[in-house]
Amino acid sequence: MKRKRWMALLIWLIMTCYLCIQAGEKSKMLSGFLAQGLYPIILSLSSIISYESAHYFIRKIAHFVMHFVLGTLIYRALETVDRDKTIILVKSLTTAILIAVSNELIQNVAISRGPMPSDAFINIAGVIFGTHICYILHALKE
């Protein structure tokens, strides 16, 4: 069980780093593929949203979800080495926020990409939400 949690975290970290260093065009293509699939659903909910707006929101939601998962994986991995839920929360928040900001800063090495403060805040929001969900579930288990 311990190994699986740490392995899941490691795989997620590798995947997020890989996505962060993609060139701007490749990153747009990856999210554009998702946007094309979801756009008909979004359009059925609201006919006033443009494809560009839908693509933009899908990218921002992806930032949030990716870091929400990161926060939960870090919290769950730290549960294997510590019992105090408050200490786990502080350690996971600190670690996950540093990684979330680093994920944005690492985009400096990617071609035609750069860090965006708004994305860093979205990343941090995902981390905070994910770790706190784990904290609440941990508290309810006790």
C-alpha positions as CSV (number, residue, x, y, z in Angstrom):
1,M,0.0,0.0,0.0
2,K,2.8,2.5,0.9
3,R,4.7,1.8,-2.3
4,K,1.6,2.2,-4.4
5,R,0.9,5.7,-3.0
6,W,4.4,6.9,-3.5
7,M,4.6,5.3,-7.0
8,A,1.3,7.0,-8.0
9,L,2.8,10.3,-6.8
10,L,6.0,9.8,-8.7
11,I,4.2,9.0,-11.9
12,W,2.0,12.0,-11.5
13,L,5.0,14.3,-10.9
14,I,6.7,13.0,-14.0
15,M,3.6,13.5,-16.1
16,T,3.0,17.1,-14.8
17,C,6.7,18.0,-15.5
18,Y,6.4,16.5,-19.0
19,L,3.3,18.6,-19.7
20,C,4.9,21.7,-18.3
21,I,7.9,21.6,-20.6
22,Q,5.9,21.0,-23.8
23,A,6.4,23.7,-26.5
24,G,3.6,26.2,-26.7
25,E,2.1,24.8,-30.0
26,K,2.2,21.2,-28.7
27,S,0.5,22.3,-25.4
28,K,-2.2,24.1,-27.4
29,M,-2.7,21.1,-29.6
30,L,-3.1,18.8,-26.6
31,S,-5.7,21.0,-24.9
32,G,-7.3,21.8,-28.3
33,F,-7.9,18.1,-28.8
34,L,-9.8,18.0,-25.5
35,A,-11.6,21.3,-26.2
36,Q,-12.8,19.9,-29.6
37,G,-14.3,16.9,-27.8
38,L,-16.0,19.0,-25.0
39,Y,-17.1,22.0,-27.1
40,P,-20.3,20.4,-28.3
41,I,-21.3,19.6,-24.7
42,I,-20.4,23.2,-23.6
43,L,-22.3,24.6,-26.6
44,S,-25.4,22.6,-25.7
45,L,-25.3,24.3,-22.2
46,S,-24.7,27.8,-23.5
47,S,-24.8,28.9,-27.1
48,I,-23.1,32.2,-26.3
49,I,-19.7,30.8,-25.5
50,S,-17.1,30.8,-28.3
51,Y,-14.7,28.0,-29.0
52,E,-11.8,30.2,-27.9
53,S,-13.5,30.9,-24.6
54,A,-14.2,27.2,-24.1
55,H,-10.6,26.3,-24.9
56,Y,-9.4,28.9,-22.4
57,F,-11.7,27.6,-19.6
58,I,-10.8,24.0,-20.3
59,R,-7.1,24.9,-20.0
60,K,-7.7,26.6,-16.6
61,I,-9.9,23.8,-15.3
62,A,-7.1,21.4,-16.3
63,H,-4.6,23.4,-14.2
64,F,-6.9,23.2,-11.2
65,V,-7.7,19.4,-11.6
66,M,-4.0,18.5,-12.2
67,H,-3.0,20.2,-9.0
68,F,-6.0,19.0,-7.1
69,V,-4.9,15.5,-7.9
70,L,-1.3,16.4,-6.9
71,G,-2.4,17.7,-3.5
72,T,-4.4,14.5,-2.8
73,L,-1.6,12.2,-3.9
74,I,1.0,14.0,-1.7
75,Y,-1.4,13.9,1.3
76,R,-2.1,10.2,0.7
77,A,1.6,9.4,0.4
78,L,2.5,11.3,3.5
79,E,-0.2,9.4,5.4
80,T,2.1,6.4,5.1
81,V,4.8,8.1,7.1
82,D,2.9,10.2,9.6
83,R,-0.2,9.8,11.8
84,D,-1.0,13.4,12.8
85,K,-3.4,14.7,10.2
86,T,-2.5,18.4,11.0
87,I,1.2,17.7,10.4
88,I,0.3,15.8,7.2
89,L,-1.8,18.7,6.0
90,V,1.0,21.3,6.6
91,K,3.7,19.1,5.0
92,S,1.5,18.3,2.0
93,L,0.4,21.9,1.5
94,T,3.9,23.2,1.7
95,T,5.3,20.5,-0.7
96,A,2.4,20.7,-3.1
97,I,2.4,24.5,-3.3
98,L,6.2,24.6,-4.0
99,I,5.6,22.0,-6.8
100,A,2.6,23.9,-8.2
101,V,4.6,27.2,-8.4
102,S,7.7,25.3,-9.8
103,N,5.4,23.7,-12.5
104,E,4.6,27.2,-13.6
105,L,8.2,28.5,-13.5
106,I,9.6,25.5,-15.3
107,Q,7.7,26.7,-18.4
108,N,10.5,29.2,-18.9
109,V,12.5,26.3,-20.5
110,A,9.7,25.4,-23.0
111,I,9.7,27.0,-26.4
112,S,7.1,29.8,-26.7
113,R,5.8,29.4,-23.2
114,G,6.2,31.2,-20.0
115,P,4.9,31.3,-16.4
116,M,1.6,33.0,-15.8
117,P,0.8,34.3,-12.3
118,S,-2.9,33.5,-12.8
119,D,-2.1,29.9,-13.6
120,A,0.1,29.7,-10.5
121,F,-2.8,30.9,-8.4
122,I,-5.1,28.3,-10.1
123,N,-2.5,25.6,-9.4
124,I,-2.3,26.6,-5.7
125,A,-6.1,26.7,-5.4
126,G,-6.2,23.1,-6.8
127,V,-3.6,22.0,-4.3
128,I,-5.3,23.7,-1.3
129,F,-8.7,22.2,-2.3
130,G,-7.3,18.7,-2.8
131,T,-5.3,18.5,0.4
132,H,-8.2,19.9,2.4
133,I,-10.6,17.3,1.0
134,C,-8.1,14.6,2.2
135,Y,-7.8,16.3,5.6
136,I,-11.5,16.4,6.1
137,L,-11.9,12.7,5.0
138,H,-9.0,11.8,7.3
139,A,-10.8,13.6,10.2
140,L,-14.1,11.9,9.5
141,K,-12.4,8.5,9.6
142,E,-11.1,9.1,13.1
